[in-house]
Amino acid sequence: MFDSLSDRLGGVFDKLRGRGALKEQDVRDAMREVRIALLEADVALPVVRRFVDQVTEKAIGQSVLRSVTPGQQVVKIVNDAIVEMLGGDTTPELDLNAAPPVVIMMVGLQGSGKTTSTAKIAKLLKEKQGKKAMMASLDVNRPAAQEQLKVLGEQVGVATLPIIPGQQPTEIATRAMQAAKLQAIDVLLLDTAGRLHVDQQLMDEMKAVAEISRPQETLLVVDSLTGQDAVNVAQSFAGEVELTGVVLTRMDGDARGGAALSMRAVTGKPIKFAGTGEKMDAIEVFHPSRVANRILGMGDVVSLVEKAAEAVKVEDAEALAKRMEQGKFDMNDLRMQLKQMQSMGGLGMLAGMMPGMKKAKAAMAASNMDDKVLVRMDAIIGSMTPKERTNPALLNAKRKIRVAKGSGTQVQDVNKLLKMHMEMSKAMKQIKKMGGLKGLAAMFGKGGLDGAMPGLGGQGLGPGAGGLPGLGGGGGAPDLSKFLKK
């Protein structure tokens, strides 16, 4: 979502970093370009004005202009200002401290992703915080809205209030509160009805439900792809209902990102969650500092490690570590790594979170490399027999032809995969020679290796980076540069 803005700001800061000293006019010229970049990203004009004025005032201070690295100082000031614009250093959390059942009321326009977000948050509360949750649909206007929530509840393993045809939203809310108390529910999520536009009937209905349920949290769900209209909707709701937070959906889309940057400043309410895909686990707690780092091309290593921890099973990591100690690495190990990369969001997501990987990500896009590469490689490995996966040396010319036909690829693709596997196997043997993982860790601790990821432009992560967890444990991600999209 922020790629275009990130590119524009990156160009501005590259000019500043390249200069040994800065003058006040240099800073003002750079801020003029920043202003244009934010406006092109669809950030609200009042927000842009406050942002630029704040940054300019701090950036033209003597402590910056006379510092050893004035360009980097300006970048830090801009980063801090973006963090503040998005909500500050603290990560907003749901207030679940009230006596159960704690009520979370979901509001928003029709089509914003309200029902799906309700199920995602319920799943998050159940799996991450161990809460016993229940969902209830109060949408009696949209056809099959209640059935949709029921189906989603079955998918995520969260109970839903049984449907009684003909009941009105206030009656459903009353019944949901009674059922939640009887079943000792920790959190009750109410999915209210939406409209195609803001109207008084919608607001009156929400107020009536709020009086009955007395929600601890009232979350406004807005579609970030709607740009400035999302900001207008947020303003309308904030003027009528006591909002406690915002949920931005479709943050994985190709919108310009202005809604996300404007929402906190316009409504005064924190962004608590961001929807990042269609799957039920594609939702993240919104961290202002991490989003700011992504916008400025600094990466988001913390989120990357969190994704790796979720994607990698402990027993799989331990088994791979033992095999690496022995210098072993077969096609089954490679296949496991490819699946882990897919579960972590794919190549684009990983590259976007890696510091200094902006050029590598651009190179991947220019080469038409996408997540289908991982699928195609997995198909090739899947077309091999168990013996061939364990011992790839068995793959002669005839077997390669069979594997290529079985996976819908070409023989040269099979050869490329085998070559990549051979290179990684050599790396595993080198680890064994260095004394296993302990020896490798010692070298990283001394800064002997730069942690570069093979095949991604040699962009290192700096001394002691140690590679990605679950992706080779120091060997880095597999070299995918040869597997370009046809």
C-alpha positions in Angstrom: 0.0 0.0 0.0 2.8 2.5 0.9 5.1 1.5 -1.9 4.6 4.7 -4.0 4.9 7.0 -1.0 7.9 5.0 0.2 9.6 5.5 -3.2 9.0 9.2 -3.2 10.2 9.8 0.3 13.2 7.5 -0.3 14.2 9.7 -3.3 14.0 12.9 -1.2 16.1 11.5 1.7 18.7 10.0 -0.7 19.5 13.6 -1.8 19.8 14.8 1.8 22.0 11.9 2.9 24.4 12.6 0.0 25.3 16.0 1.3 27.9 16.6 4.0 26.2 19.8 5.3 22.7 21.1 5.0 21.4 24.7 4.7 17.9 25.8 5.8 16.9 26.1 2.1 17.9 22.5 1.5 15.5 21.4 4.3 12.7 23.6 3.0 13.1 22.2 -0.5 13.0 18.7 0.8 9.9 19.4 2.8 8.2 20.8 -0.3 8.8 17.5 -2.0 7.6 15.6 1.1 4.4 17.7 1.0 3.8 16.8 -2.6 4.4 13.1 -1.9 1.9 13.1 1.0 -0.7 14.9 -1.0 -0.2 12.4 -3.9 -0.7 9.6 -1.4 -4.1 11.0 -0.6 -3.3 12.2 2.9 -5.8 14.8 4.1 -4.7 18.4 3.5 -4.9 19.6 7.1 -2.9 16.6 8.2 -0.2 17.3 5.6 0.0 21.0 6.7 0.5 20.1 10.3 3.0 17.4 9.5 5.2 19.5 7.2 5.1 22.5 9.6 6.1 20.3 12.6 8.9 18.6 10.7 10.3 21.8 9.2 10.4 23.5 12.5 12.5 20.7 14.1 14.6 20.1 11.0 15.9 23.6 10.6 17.1 23.7 14.2 20.8 24.4 14.7 21.3 21.0 16.4 20.4 19.4 13.0 22.1 21.6 10.6 25.3 21.5 12.5 25.3 17.8 13.3 27.7 15.3 11.8 25.0 13.6 9.8 22.3 16.2 9.2 20.6 14.1 6.4 20.1 11.2 8.8 18.9 13.5 11.5 16.1 14.8 9.2 15.1 11.3 8.3 14.8 10.5 12.0 12.7 13.6 12.6 10.4 12.6 9.7 10.1 9.1 11.1 9.2 10.4 14.5 6.6 12.7 13.0 5.0 9.8 11.0 4.9 7.6 14.2 3.2 10.5 16.0 0.7 11.0 13.1 -0.2 7.3 13.2 -0.7 7.2 17.0 2.5 7.5 18.9 5.0 5.0 20.2 2.5 3.0 22.3 0.6 0.1 20.6 -3.2 0.5 21.1 -4.7 -2.5 22.7 -8.3 -3.6 23.3 -9.6 -2.8 26.7 -10.7 -6.1 28.1 -10.4 -5.4 31.8 -14.1 -4.9 32.5 -16.3 -7.7 34.0 -17.2 -10.3 31.5 -18.7 -10.5 29.1 -16.7 -7.6 27.6 -18.7 -6.3 24.6 -17.0 -5.2 21.4 -19.4 -3.5 19.0 -18.3 -3.4 15.3 -19.7 -0.5 13.2 -19.1 0.7 9.7 -20.6 1.0 6.3 -21.7 -2.0 4.2 -18.9 -3.6 2.2 -16.1 -2.3 4.5 -15.2 -5.8 5.7 -17.0 -5.6 9.1 -18.3 -9.2 9.3 -14.9 -10.7 8.2 -13.0 -8.4 10.6 -15.3 -9.5 13.5 -14.4 -13.1 12.9 -10.7 -12.3 12.5 -10.6 -10.4 15.8 -12.5 -13.2 17.5 -10.0 -15.7 16.3 -7.1 -13.5 17.4 -8.6 -13.2 20.9 -9.2 -16.9 21.1 -5.7 -18.0 19.9 -3.4 -15.2 21.2 -5.1 -14.3 24.5 -7.0 -17.5 25.3 -10.3 -15.7 25.5 -13.7 -17.5 25.2 -15.4 -15.5 22.6 -18.9 -15.4 21.0 -20.1 -13.5 18.0 -23.6 -12.2 17.2 -24.9 -10.7 13.9 -27.3 -7.8 14.3 -27.5 -7.2 10.6 -31.1 -8.0 9.6 -31.0 -5.9 6.4 -28.3 -7.5 4.3 -29.4 -10.9 2.9 -27.6 -13.9 4.5 -25.5 -11.6 6.7 -26.3 -13.6 9.8 -25.5 -16.9 7.9 -22.2 -15.5 6.8 -21.1 -14.8 10.4 -22.2 -18.3 11.4 -20.1 -19.9 8.6 -17.1 -17.7 9.6 -17.6 -18.7 13.2 -17.4 -22.4 12.2 -14.2 -21.6 10.3 -12.4 -19.9 13.2 -13.9 -22.1 15.9 -15.8 -19.4 17.7 -19.4 -19.8 18.8 -22.1 -17.6 17.2 -25.5 -16.7 18.6 -28.3 -18.9 17.1 -30.3 -17.2 14.5 -34.0 -16.5 15.2 -35.7 -15.1 12.1 -37.7 -11.9 12.5 -35.9 -10.5 15.5 -34.7 -6.9 15.4 -31.2 -5.7 16.3 -32.1 -4.6 19.9 -33.8 -7.9 20.6 -30.7 -9.8 19.2 -28.4 -7.7 21.3 -30.4 -8.5 24.5 -30.5 -12.2 23.7 -26.7 -12.1 23.0 -26.0 -10.5 26.4 -28.1 -13.1 28.2 -26.4 -16.0 26.3 -22.9 -14.7 27.0 -23.6 -14.5 30.7 -25.1 -18.0 30.9 -22.1 -19.5 28.9 -19.4 -17.6 30.8 -18.2 -15.8 27.7 -15.2 -13.5 28.1 -15.7 -11.4 25.0 -18.9 -10.8 23.0 -18.5 -9.3 19.5 -21.6 -7.6 18.0 -21.6 -7.3 14.3 -24.0 -4.4 13.6 -25.7 -3.6 10.3 -24.2 -1.3 7.8 -25.6 0.9 5.0 -24.3 2.1 1.6 -24.0 5.5 3.1 -24.2 7.3 6.5 -27.9 7.9 7.5 -29.8 8.7 10.6 -31.5 5.3 10.7 -28.1 3.6 10.9 -27.0 5.9 13.7 -30.2 5.5 15.7 -29.9 1.7 15.4 -26.3 1.7 16.7 -27.2 4.0 19.6 -30.0 1.7 20.6 -27.8 -1.3 20.5 -25.1 0.6 22.5 -27.6 1.5 25.3 -28.5 -2.2 25.7 -25.0 -3.7 25.5 -22.9 -0.9 26.9 -19.8 -1.8 24.8 -16.3 -1.5 26.2 -15.0 -1.1 22.7 -16.7 0.4 19.7 -14.5 -0.3 16.6 -15.1 1.5 13.3 -14.2 -0.7 10.3 -13.2 1.3 7.2 -12.0 0.2 3.8 -8.6 1.8 3.3 -9.0 1.5 -0.5 -11.7 4.1 -0.5 -9.1 6.8 0.2 -10.3 10.2 1.5 -13.9 8.9 1.6 -12.9 6.6 4.4 -11.7 9.6 6.4 -15.1 11.3 5.7 -16.9 8.2 6.9 -14.8 8.1 10.1 -15.6 11.7 10.8 -19.3 11.1 10.4 -19.3 8.1 12.8 -17.1 9.8 15.3 -19.6 12.7 15.5 -22.5 10.3 16.3 -21.0 7.3 18.2 -18.4 7.1 20.9 -15.7 5.3 19.0 -12.7 3.7 20.8 -10.7 2.6 17.8 -10.4 2.0 14.1 -9.9 -1.2 12.1 -8.4 -0.6 8.6 -9.2 -3.4 6.1 -7.4 -4.2 2.8 -4.1 -2.8 3.9 -2.5 -5.3 1.5 -4.2 -3.5 -1.5 -2.6 -1.0 -3.9 -4.3 2.1 -2.6 -2.1 5.1 -1.9 -2.2 4.8 1.9 -3.6 8.3 2.7 -6.5 6.9 4.6 -4.3 5.1 7.0 -2.0 8.1 7.6 -5.0 10.5 8.0 -7.3 8.4 10.2 -5.7 9.0 13.6 -5.2 12.7 13.0 -8.7 13.3 11.8 -10.7 11.1 14.3 -8.4 11.3 17.3 -9.0 7.6 17.7 -6.2 5.0 17.5 -5.9 2.4 14.7 -6.1 -0.9 16.6 -6.1 -3.5 13.8 -5.1 -3.7 10.1 -6.5 -6.3 7.8 -3.8 -7.7 5.5 -5.6 -10.3 3.4 -8.6 -12.5 2.9 -7.5 -15.4 5.2 -8.9 -15.5 8.7 -5.5 -15.0 10.2 -4.6 -12.0 7.9 -5.1 -9.3 10.6 -2.4 -7.5 12.6 -2.3 -5.4 15.7 -1.4 -1.9 14.3 2.0 -0.8 15.4 2.6 2.9 14.4 6.4 2.7 14.7 6.6 -0.5 12.6 4.4 1.0 9.9 6.5 4.2 9.9 9.7 2.1 9.4 8.1 0.3 6.4 7.1 3.6 4.8 10.7 5.0 5.1 12.2 1.7 3.8 13.7 0.8 7.2 12.0 -2.6 7.3 10.1 -4.3 10.1 12.3 -7.0 11.6 10.1 -7.3 14.7 7.0 -8.3 12.7 9.2 -10.5 10.5 10.4 -12.4 13.5 6.9 -12.7 14.9 5.6 -14.1 11.6 8.5 -16.6 11.5 7.7 -17.7 15.1 4.1 -18.3 14.0 5.0 -20.1 10.8 7.8 -22.3 12.1 7.0 -25.3 14.3 9.5 -25.8 17.1 9.9 -29.5 16.3 10.5 -28.8 12.6 13.2 -26.1 13.4 14.9 -28.5 15.9 14.9 -31.3 13.3 16.4 -29.0 10.6 19.0 -27.8 13.1 20.1 -31.3 13.8 20.4 -32.1 10.0 22.4 -28.9 9.5 24.7 -30.0 12.3 25.3 -33.1 10.3 25.7 -31.2 7.0 22.5 -32.8 5.5 20.0 -30.9 3.4 17.6 -32.8 1.0 14.6 -31.8 -1.1 12.3 -32.4 1.8 14.1 -29.8 3.8 14.0 -27.3 0.9 10.3 -27.9 0.5 9.6 -27.2 4.1 11.4 -23.9 3.8 9.4 -22.9 0.8 6.1 -23.7 2.6 7.3 -21.6 5.6 8.0 -18.7 3.2 4.5 -19.0 1.8 2.9 -19.1 5.2 4.9 -15.9 6.2 3.3 -13.9 3.4 5.4 -14.7 0.4 8.4 -13.1 -1.2 7.0 -9.6 -1.4 5.9 -9.5 2.2 9.3 -10.8 3.4 11.3 -8.4 1.2 9.2 -5.5 2.4 10.0 -6.2 6.0 13.8 -6.6 5.5 15.9 -3.5 6.2 17.8 -2.4 3.1 15.8 -4.7 0.9 14.0 -2.0 -1.1 16.3 -2.4 -4.1 16.0 -6.1 -4.0 12.2 -5.9 -3.9 12.3 -3.6 -6.9 14.5 -6.0 -8.7 12.1 -8.8 -8.0 9.2 -6.8 -9.4 11.2 -5.8 -12.5 12.0 -9.5 -13.1 8.3 -10.4 -12.8 9.1 -12.6 -9.8 6.1 -13.3 -7.6 4.8 -15.9 -5.2 4.0 -18.3 -8.1 7.7 -19.0 -8.0 7.3 -20.8 -4.7 4.3 -22.7 -6.0 6.2 -23.9 -9.1 9.2 -25.0 -7.1 6.9 -26.9 -4.7 5.2 -28.6 -7.7 8.6 -29.7 -9.0 9.6 -31.3 -5.7 6.1 -32.8 -5.4 6.6 -34.6 -8.7 9.7 -36.4 -7.4 9.5 -39.8 -5.8 10.3 -40.1 -2.0 13.7 -41.6 -2.9 14.5 -38.8 -5.4 13.7 -36.1 -2.7 16.0 -37.8 -0.3 18.7 -38.4 -2.9 18.4 -35.9 -5.7 21.5 -37.4 -7.4 19.2 -40.1 -8.7 17.6 -37.6 -11.1 19.0 -38.6 -14.5 17.8 -37.2 -17.8 14.8 -39.4 -18.1 13.7 -38.8 -14.5 14.0 -35.0 -15.0 11.7 -35.2 -18.1 9.1 -37.1 -16.0 9.4 -34.6 -13.1 9.0 -31.6 -15.5 5.9 -33.1 -17.1 4.4 -34.0 -13.8 4.9 -30.4 -12.5 3.9 -28.6 -15.7 7.4 -27.0 -16.0 10.4 -27.4 -18.2 13.5 -29.5 -17.7 15.6 -26.4 -17.4 13.4 -25.4 -14.4 14.1 -28.7 -12.8 17.9 -28.2 -13.4 17.7 -24.8 -11.8 16.1 -26.1 -8.7 18.6 -28.9 -8.5 21.5 -26.4 -8.8 20.0 -24.2 -6.1 19.6 -27.2 -3.9 23.2 -28.2 -4.5 24.4 -24.7 -3.6 22.4 -24.8 -0.3 23.7 -28.3 0.4 27.3 -27.0 0.1 26.4 -24.2 2.5 25.1 -26.8 5.0 28.4 -28.8 4.7 30.3 -25.6 5.3 28.3 -25.1 8.5 29.4 -28.6 9.6 33.1 -27.8 8.9 32.8 -24.6 11.1 31.7 -26.7 14.0 27.9 -26.7 13.4 25.5 -23.9 14.4 27.6 -22.9 17.4 30.6 -22.2 15.2 28.3 -20.2 12.8 26.9 -18.2 15.6 30.3 -17.4 16.8 31.3 -16.0 13.4 28.1 -13.9 13.2 28.8 -12.6 16.7 32.3 -11.4 15.5 30.8 -9.8 12.4 32.6 -12.3 10.2 29.5 -12.8 8.0 27.1 -10.1 6.7 24.0 -12.3 6.8 23.3 -11.6 3.1 20.3 -13.4 1.5 21.6 -15.3 -1.6 19.8 -14.4 -4.7 18.2 -11.2 -3.5 20.9 -8.8 -4.7 23.3 -9.5 -1.9 21.7 -7.0 0.4 23.1 -7.8 3.8 21.4 -7.3 7.1 24.5 -6.1 8.9 26.9 -8.0 11.2 25.3 -10.5 13.4 22.0 -10.7 11.5 22.1 -14.5 11.3 19.5 -15.1 8.6 15.8 -15.7 8.9 14.4 -18.1 11.5 13.1 -21.2 9.9 14.7 -20.3 6.5 17.9 -22.1 6.9 19.0 -20.7 10.3 21.8 -18.6 9.0 22.0 -19.9 5.5 19.4 -17.3 4.4 16.5 -17.7 2.0 17.0 -19.9 -1.0 18.2 -18.3 -4.2 15.0 -17.7 -6.2 16.4 -15.2 -8.7 16.7 -17.9 -11.4 13.0 -18.8 -11.1 11.5 -15.9 -13.0 7.9 -15.8 -13.9 7.3 -17.0 -17.5 
